[in-house]
Amino acid sequence: MKTVKSLTLALSMVTATHVLATDDIVPPAVAQKIEQSAQEKATFSEEVKENLEKKGKVLGIREIPANTFYFVEAEHGSYVVSQNGRFVMDGRLVDVWHRKTVKTLSDAEELARVPVSNIGFKPEKQLFSFQVGDPTLPRSGVAFVDPGSEYTKVLLKHLTENQDKYNFTISLMPLIGGQKAEHRARALGCAIDQDKALQDLIDGTELSYEQTKDNCPDTKIALAKYVQTLMNIENLPHIIREDGLVSEGVPTDFEAWFTQP
């Protein structure tokens, strides 16, 4: 649990800083944005680090009692205001995940997309996860799913029937089915035969439960809950295309959603 808290604090600090301040698999316009972002990553990260270090040693962190903030572009500048108008932040707003300074409404509108590679953790390693699709393709994105949900089966059915088109990371986030969902996520994630576990996830079966790894970490279940809060995930499946385009739930026309600019 200590590991989860440490990582959660690190992710929370990234979020706090945010407030304070190819191939056919991906559409060409999206691929171009991803490539450009990768080139700018090192420079921007170093600039943010230098600016934060100027503040000195962190003496403490305290939650601000506000849930939603709005970016306001005015005639002579910009500021951030809480939904109830109680808090106003007048200064530089830096989005660490997008590696940019938010100066205009246009900049703020782009915040809706958070590229998976920018969010500061690796779901394929730090959560119970499976790879679905063609592993030789660039990753298409990440889908957070509840292991007992019927909608998970709908999503996985489409992905497995079109494996030549996609390469998704499927990460287990047991939030809907309570303890039963947590037990299923742990059983699938700890199964020795991961191919059989993936098939169980697709079919709703339990054949992989028979053989599980010893000392399999429960921290991945706890971390999934923290990630849900940090990323403001409200509905599952929560699907993020690699460039940050999000679908709350399974799109009616998955191909149309996935190929849009």
LOSE-832343 format. One record per residue (C-alpha): residue number from 0; residue in one letter; x, y, z. Coordinates in nm, 3 decimals. Layout:
% residues N
k NUM, r a, x X, y Y, z Z
...
This chain:
% residues 261
k 0, r m, x 0.000, y 0.000, z 0.000
k 1, r k, x 0.294, y 0.229, z 0.065
k 2, r t, x 0.391, y 0.201, z -0.303
k 3, r v, x 0.040, y 0.298, z -0.410
k 4, r k, x 0.037, y 0.603, z -0.182
k 5, r s, x 0.376, y 0.716, z -0.306
k 6, r l, x 0.273, y 0.689, z -0.669
k 7, r t, x -0.062, y 0.851, z -0.594
k 8, r l, x 0.112, y 1.146, z -0.428
k 9, r a, x 0.338, y 1.183, z -0.731
k 10, r l, x 0.040, y 1.178, z -0.967
k 11, r s, x -0.150, y 1.416, z -0.740
k 12, r m, x 0.139, y 1.662, z -0.745
k 13, r v, x 0.130, y 1.653, z -1.124
k 14, r t, x -0.242, y 1.727, z -1.110
k 15, r a, x -0.185, y 2.003, z -0.856
k 16, r t, x 0.080, y 2.158, z -1.078
k 17, r h, x -0.172, y 2.143, z -1.362
k 18, r v, x -0.419, y 2.351, z -1.158
k 19, r l, x -0.157, y 2.587, z -1.034
k 20, r a, x -0.038, y 2.719, z -1.274
k 21, r t, x 0.337, y 0.622, z -3.964
k 22, r d, x 0.096, y 0.363, z -3.991
k 23, r d, x -0.272, y 0.321, z -4.087
k 24, r i, x -0.347, y 0.237, z -3.725
k 25, r v, x -0.354, y 0.610, z -3.643
k 26, r p, x -0.496, y 0.886, z -3.867
k 27, r p, x -0.216, y 1.095, z -4.026
k 28, r a, x -0.313, y 1.415, z -3.844
k 29, r v, x -0.305, y 1.232, z -3.511
k 30, r a, x 0.031, y 1.071, z -3.585
k 31, r q, x 0.177, y 1.412, z -3.668
k 32, r k, x 0.061, y 1.557, z -3.336
k 33, r i, x 0.208, y 1.264, z -3.142
k 34, r e, x 0.543, y 1.299, z -3.319
k 35, r q, x 0.554, y 1.674, z -3.255
k 36, r s, x 0.468, y 1.622, z -2.888
k 37, r a, x 0.749, y 1.372, z -2.846
k 38, r q, x 1.002, y 1.616, z -2.992
k 39, r e, x 0.896, y 1.891, z -2.751
k 40, r k, x 0.878, y 1.670, z -2.442
k 41, r a, x 1.235, y 1.700, z -2.316
k 42, r t, x 1.255, y 2.077, z -2.356
k 43, r f, x 0.921, y 2.152, z -2.191
k 44, r s, x 0.973, y 1.909, z -1.903
k 45, r e, x 1.305, y 2.073, z -1.820
k 46, r e, x 1.149, y 2.420, z -1.827
k 47, r v, x 0.870, y 2.316, z -1.590
k 48, r k, x 1.117, y 2.151, z -1.355
k 49, r e, x 1.332, y 2.464, z -1.342
k 50, r n, x 1.032, y 2.689, z -1.275
k 51, r l, x 0.904, y 2.468, z -0.993
k 52, r e, x 1.247, y 2.443, z -0.833
k 53, r k, x 1.252, y 2.822, z -0.805
k 54, r k, x 0.973, y 2.790, z -0.549
k 55, r g, x 1.208, y 2.599, z -0.316
k 56, r k, x 1.142, y 2.295, z -0.101
k 57, r v, x 0.781, y 2.174, z -0.076
k 58, r l, x 0.664, y 2.254, z 0.277
k 59, r g, x 0.317, y 2.106, z 0.252
k 60, r i, x 0.021, y 2.025, z 0.032
k 61, r r, x -0.342, y 2.105, z 0.108
k 62, r e, x -0.653, y 2.025, z -0.093
k 63, r i, x -0.853, y 2.323, z -0.216
k 64, r p, x -1.231, y 2.279, z -0.156
k 65, r a, x -1.337, y 2.310, z -0.519
k 66, r n, x -1.417, y 2.053, z -0.787
k 67, r t, x -1.442, y 2.242, z -1.113
k 68, r f, x -1.234, y 2.531, z -1.244
k 69, r y, x -1.288, y 2.745, z -1.554
k 70, r f, x -1.029, y 2.910, z -1.772
k 71, r v, x -1.132, y 3.267, z -1.862
k 72, r e, x -0.977, y 3.463, z -2.147
k 73, r a, x -1.039, y 3.835, z -2.094
k 74, r e, x -0.955, y 4.146, z -2.293
k 75, r h, x -0.637, y 4.218, z -2.098
k 76, r g, x -0.529, y 3.871, z -1.989
k 77, r s, x -0.658, y 3.543, z -1.852
k 78, r y, x -0.735, y 3.380, z -1.519
k 79, r v, x -0.881, y 3.063, z -1.367
k 80, r v, x -1.195, y 3.073, z -1.150
k 81, r s, x -1.369, y 2.803, z -0.946
k 82, r q, x -1.724, y 2.704, z -1.036
k 83, r n, x -1.873, y 2.889, z -0.739
k 84, r g, x -1.653, y 3.195, z -0.794
k 85, r r, x -1.481, y 3.155, z -0.458
k 86, r f, x -1.130, y 3.104, z -0.594
k 87, r v, x -0.956, y 3.304, z -0.865
k 88, r m, x -0.603, y 3.219, z -0.979
k 89, r d, x -0.430, y 3.499, z -1.162
k 90, r g, x -0.101, y 3.383, z -1.312
k 91, r r, x 0.061, y 3.130, z -1.540
k 92, r l, x -0.136, y 2.809, z -1.601
k 93, r v, x 0.087, y 2.518, z -1.703
k 94, r d, x -0.053, y 2.186, z -1.824
k 95, r v, x 0.220, y 1.934, z -1.740
k 96, r w, x 0.042, y 1.649, z -1.916
k 97, r h, x 0.022, y 1.839, z -2.245
k 98, r r, x 0.355, y 2.017, z -2.184
k 99, r k, x 0.225, y 2.361, z -2.269
k 100, r t, x 0.127, y 2.693, z -2.112
k 101, r v, x -0.246, y 2.767, z -2.140
k 102, r k, x -0.288, y 3.122, z -2.267
k 103, r t, x -0.607, y 3.125, z -2.475
k 104, r l, x -0.947, y 2.960, z -2.500
k 105, r s, x -0.813, y 2.761, z -2.792
k 106, r d, x -0.539, y 2.624, z -2.566
k 107, r a, x -0.799, y 2.539, z -2.300
k 108, r e, x -1.017, y 2.353, z -2.550
k 109, r e, x -0.724, y 2.127, z -2.636
k 110, r l, x -0.701, y 2.013, z -2.273
k 111, r a, x -0.987, y 1.771, z -2.332
k 112, r r, x -0.738, y 1.533, z -2.495
k 113, r v, x -0.463, y 1.389, z -2.278
k 114, r p, x -0.216, y 1.171, z -2.472
k 115, r v, x -0.165, y 0.843, z -2.288
k 116, r s, x 0.214, y 0.879, z -2.295
k 117, r n, x 0.189, y 1.214, z -2.113
k 118, r i, x -0.002, y 1.119, z -1.799
k 119, r g, x 0.293, y 1.007, z -1.589
k 120, r f, x 0.232, y 0.635, z -1.538
k 121, r k, x 0.222, y 0.314, z -1.743
k 122, r p, x -0.112, y 0.132, z -1.712
k 123, r e, x 0.025, y -0.171, z -1.896
k 124, r k, x 0.274, y -0.223, z -1.613
k 125, r q, x 0.112, y -0.071, z -1.305
k 126, r l, x -0.242, y -0.206, z -1.347
k 127, r f, x -0.367, y -0.555, z -1.428
k 128, r s, x -0.364, y -0.529, z -1.807
k 129, r f, x -0.387, y -0.727, z -2.130
k 130, r q, x -0.275, y -0.655, z -2.485
k 131, r v, x -0.547, y -0.697, z -2.748
k 132, r g, x -0.486, y -0.670, z -3.121
k 133, r d, x -0.175, y -0.677, z -3.335
k 134, r p, x 0.130, y -0.622, z -3.112
k 135, r t, x 0.341, y -0.521, z -3.413
k 136, r l, x 0.131, y -0.206, z -3.462
k 137, r p, x 0.188, y 0.119, z -3.270
k 138, r r, x -0.036, y 0.124, z -2.965
k 139, r s, x -0.387, y 0.246, z -3.048
k 140, r g, x -0.470, y 0.350, z -2.693
k 141, r v, x -0.584, y 0.227, z -2.353
k 142, r a, x -0.925, y 0.105, z -2.241
k 143, r f, x -1.011, y 0.095, z -1.869
k 144, r v, x -1.274, y -0.174, z -1.816
k 145, r d, x -1.467, y -0.338, z -1.533
k 146, r p, x -1.396, y -0.713, z -1.550
k 147, r g, x -1.758, y -0.812, z -1.488
k 148, r s, x -1.936, y -0.566, z -1.714
k 149, r e, x -2.130, y -0.672, z -2.021
k 150, r y, x -2.005, y -0.360, z -2.198
k 151, r t, x -1.651, y -0.489, z -2.153
k 152, r k, x -1.749, y -0.798, z -2.351
k 153, r v, x -1.898, y -0.579, z -2.626
k 154, r l, x -1.575, y -0.380, z -2.656
k 155, r l, x -1.346, y -0.683, z -2.649
k 156, r k, x -1.563, y -0.867, z -2.902
k 157, r h, x -1.515, y -0.582, z -3.150
k 158, r l, x -1.141, y -0.555, z -3.087
k 159, r t, x -1.076, y -0.928, z -3.116
k 160, r e, x -1.283, y -0.955, z -3.432
k 161, r n, x -1.072, y -0.676, z -3.586
k 162, r q, x -0.731, y -0.758, z -3.440
k 163, r d, x -0.548, y -0.654, z -3.756
k 164, r k, x -0.666, y -0.293, z -3.711
k 165, r y, x -0.584, y -0.221, z -3.346
k 166, r n, x -0.335, y -0.263, z -3.066
k 167, r f, x -0.503, y -0.171, z -2.736
k 168, r t, x -0.395, y -0.200, z -2.375
k 169, r i, x -0.691, y -0.324, z -2.172
k 170, r s, x -0.655, y -0.227, z -1.804
k 171, r l, x -0.881, y -0.365, z -1.533
k 172, r m, x -1.062, y -0.107, z -1.321
k 173, r p, x -1.308, y -0.294, z -1.093
k 174, r l, x -1.543, y -0.011, z -0.996
k 175, r i, x -1.892, y -0.130, z -1.088
k 176, r g, x -1.929, y -0.477, z -0.940
k 177, r g, x -1.797, y -0.413, z -0.589
k 178, r q, x -1.599, y -0.688, z -0.416
k 179, r k, x -1.704, y -0.942, z -0.678
k 180, r a, x -1.544, y -0.729, z -0.949
k 181, r e, x -1.229, y -0.682, z -0.738
k 182, r h, x -1.203, y -1.057, z -0.685
k 183, r r, x -1.242, y -1.119, z -1.057
k 184, r a, x -0.983, y -0.855, z -1.146
k 185, r r, x -0.736, y -1.008, z -0.900
k 186, r a, x -0.801, y -1.361, z -1.027
k 187, r l, x -0.756, y -1.262, z -1.391
k 188, r g, x -0.454, y -1.044, z -1.326
k 189, r c, x -0.284, y -1.309, z -1.113
k 190, r a, x -0.358, y -1.604, z -1.340
k 191, r i, x -0.049, y -1.792, z -1.452
k 192, r d, x -0.194, y -1.842, z -1.799
k 193, r q, x -0.259, y -1.485, z -1.914
k 194, r d, x -0.386, y -1.590, z -2.256
k 195, r k, x -0.654, y -1.798, z -2.086
k 196, r a, x -0.727, y -1.508, z -1.849
k 197, r l, x -0.785, y -1.275, z -2.144
k 198, r q, x -1.022, y -1.528, z -2.296
k 199, r d, x -1.206, y -1.544, z -1.963
k 200, r l, x -1.238, y -1.165, z -1.969
k 201, r i, x -1.382, y -1.183, z -2.320
k 202, r d, x -1.618, y -1.475, z -2.251
k 203, r g, x -1.715, y -1.404, z -1.891
k 204, r t, x -1.574, y -1.739, z -1.779
k 205, r e, x -1.338, y -1.844, z -1.498
k 206, r l, x -1.120, y -2.114, z -1.651
k 207, r s, x -0.793, y -1.935, z -1.567
k 208, r y, x -0.876, y -1.916, z -1.195
k 209, r e, x -0.737, y -2.266, z -1.133
k 210, r q, x -0.370, y -2.160, z -1.131
k 211, r t, x -0.263, y -1.823, z -0.994
k 212, r k, x 0.070, y -1.661, z -0.907
k 213, r d, x 0.193, y -1.652, z -0.549
k 214, r n, x 0.230, y -1.312, z -0.380
k 215, r c, x 0.037, y -1.135, z -0.655
k 216, r p, x 0.017, y -0.764, z -0.556
k 217, r d, x -0.318, y -0.620, z -0.448
k 218, r t, x -0.171, y -0.274, z -0.498
k 219, r k, x -0.281, y -0.281, z -0.862
k 220, r i, x -0.646, y -0.291, z -0.753
k 221, r a, x -0.598, y 0.002, z -0.517
k 222, r l, x -0.404, y 0.199, z -0.777
k 223, r a, x -0.685, y 0.151, z -1.030
k 224, r k, x -0.920, y 0.332, z -0.791
k 225, r y, x -0.676, y 0.620, z -0.751
k 226, r v, x -0.631, y 0.645, z -1.128
k 227, r q, x -1.009, y 0.662, z -1.167
k 228, r t, x -1.017, y 0.966, z -0.937
k 229, r l, x -0.713, y 1.138, z -1.084
k 230, r m, x -0.835, y 1.098, z -1.443
k 231, r n, x -1.195, y 1.183, z -1.352
k 232, r i, x -1.328, y 0.860, z -1.500
k 233, r e, x -1.706, y 0.843, z -1.457
k 234, r n, x -1.814, y 0.567, z -1.697
k 235, r l, x -1.666, y 0.235, z -1.803
k 236, r p, x -1.534, y 0.131, z -2.042
k 237, r h, x -1.326, y 0.450, z -2.053
k 238, r i, x -1.142, y 0.439, z -2.384
k 239, r i, x -0.850, y 0.671, z -2.462
k 240, r r, x -0.707, y 0.680, z -2.811
k 241, r e, x -0.330, y 0.722, z -2.799
k 242, r d, x -0.353, y 1.093, z -2.883
k 243, r g, x -0.598, y 1.153, z -2.597
k 244, r l, x -0.938, y 1.135, z -2.768
k 245, r v, x -1.178, y 0.988, z -2.509
k 246, r s, x -1.494, y 0.782, z -2.531
k 247, r e, x -1.699, y 0.735, z -2.214
k 248, r g, x -1.847, y 0.397, z -2.295
k 249, r v, x -1.829, y 0.189, z -2.612
k 250, r p, x -1.891, y 0.405, z -2.923
k 251, r t, x -2.191, y 0.301, z -3.129
k 252, r d, x -1.966, y 0.310, z -3.437
k 253, r f, x -1.623, y 0.228, z -3.301
k 254, r e, x -1.444, y 0.260, z -3.633
k 255, r a, x -1.590, y 0.606, z -3.698
k 256, r w, x -1.490, y 0.721, z -3.349
k 257, r f, x -1.139, y 0.578, z -3.378
k 258, r t, x -1.059, y 0.722, z -3.723
k 259, r q, x -1.184, y 1.076, z -3.663
k 260, r p, x -0.919, y 1.354, z -3.658
